[in-house]
């Protein structure tokens, strides 16, 4: 079912399937759903960009995403804390949804390549010859780099959008009396 979704849905472009790696601080085995080739397997990082102490890891990890524990409801109503890889994977899913909203013709494979190709590599860990790390996958998701990749700007284009003055215009005739 996952393979069919990832390869045939969206008129043959494939759905992007995102899975949480899990929170047991163990290696993901080859026979788990998160290890399927058609799945984007997401681990969790803390506020410092380091792998959380609980995130699962392994060769099937594709990308890491931030996972702070958040409160999911207003005070005095219904409060629950939400964190872990189950909070990191929706970060990736949200970015994927945005990518497909601006590039609806992208295939699932193109989205995966974009995520992996723009991922931020941590300078504190080693990546293997395939540019992979057991905890980070290919790195931590980098929304800014994704936007810059999808919408590159020439330096010439940058200049025309830059304001000619900085700060307020003190010569303005719009004064409050």
N, C-alpha and C positions, 0 to 999 in steps of 0.2 A: 504494500500500500504506500509506504513512504517513497519507494523508488518511482512508482507511478505518479505520485503527487509532484515529486521533484523533477520529473522529466516530461510529463505529458500535460499537466494543468497549464492554464493560461495560454491556451491555443498552441501548445507545444513548447512554450518558453520555460515551463517548469515553475513550480512554487518553491520559494525559498523556505526550507525547513530548518528551524533553529531549536536546539536542545540545550538544556542546562546539563553541565557535566556531572553534577552531584556534589554533595557536601560531606563525604565520609573520609576525606583525606586518604584516598587510596588510588591506585592505578586503575584506569578504566580498561576492562578486558575487551577483547576483539568481538565478543558475542553480545555486547550490550547495544541498545538502540542508539545511544549517543555516539557509538563508534562507527555507525553506518556511514559509508562513503557519501551518501546524498544528504547528510545532516551537517549543519554548521554547529559544531560542538563548542560551547562557551564556558570558560572558567571565570572565577571571580577574583577581582583585585580589590585591595583596600584603598583608603583615601590617599595613600602614598604611592599607589601604582604597583604595590607588591602583591604577590599571590596571597590570598587569605589562607589562614592556617588550616581551614577545613576543605578547601576546594579539591575536587578530584583532579587527576592529571593523567597524561599519557600521550602516546603517539597520535591518537585520534583527535586531540584538542586542536581546534582551528584558530580561535581568537579568545582574548580575555576582555572583560568589561568591568567597569566599576560596580561595586556592590556594597553600598552603605546600608545599614539597617535604617529603614524609614518607617514612619507611622502612616498608616493608610487611611485614617479617618480623622475627622475633627474631634477635638477634646469633648469628653462627657457624652459621647454617643456610642461608638463602637470602636475600640482601638485594638489594633494588632500590629505587631512589628513584622516587617517583611524584609528579608535580606538573603544572603547566600547566592548561589548560582541561579536560583529561581528569580532573583532580582536582577542579576547580571544579564541573563538571556533576553529579558524584555527590552533592555537597553539596545542590544543588537537587533532585535526584531523591530523596534521602533525606527532605528536607522535604516534598516532594510526597507521598511514601509515608505519612509521618506524617499529613499533612492528610487523605488519603483513609482512613486508619485511624480517624480521629475523626469524619470527615464523609463516609461512604461514598456518600452520595447526591449529592455534588457532581459536577457535570459537569467535563469537561476545561476548558471555557471559564471556569467559576467558579473553578477552581484557578488558571488563568492570571491572571484578574482579581485574585484575592487576592494572588498573588505580586507583580504589578505595583503594585497599590494600596497595598501595605505596604512596598514597597522603600524603603530609606534613600537619600535623595538626597545626594550629596557636595556640600558647600558650596564645594568648590574648582573645580568645573566648571560650565559653563552647560548648561542643558537647553533644548531648542527649545520651540515653542508646543504641541507634542504631549507635552511633559514627557519627552523622549527625548534621550539623549546617545549618540554613536557608540560610546563605550567602556563605558559603564555600562548602556546600555539605559535602563530606567526607574529604575535605582538598584541598590544592593547588597542582596541578600536579607537580610531582618531577621526572624529567628525569633521574637524577643520580640514584635514588633509583630503577627506572624501569630497568635501565641497570644492576645494581647490583643484582637485583632479577632474571633477565633473564640469566645472566652470572655470577653466583657466583664463587668466587675464594677461594680455600683453602689457608691457611697461607703458607703451604708448596709450593704451586704453586707460590705464591707471591715472595718467596725468590729466586727461580731460575731465575726470570725475573729482579731482582734488579741488577743494575750495581755494580761492586765491588769497583769502584773508583768514587769519586765525582769530578766534575770540569774537567779541562783540564789535559791531561797527559803531564806533563812538561818534561818527558824523551823521548818524541816522537822524531823520527829522521826526521820527515816531517817538515823541517824548510824552510821558504821563505828566499832566499838570495837576 
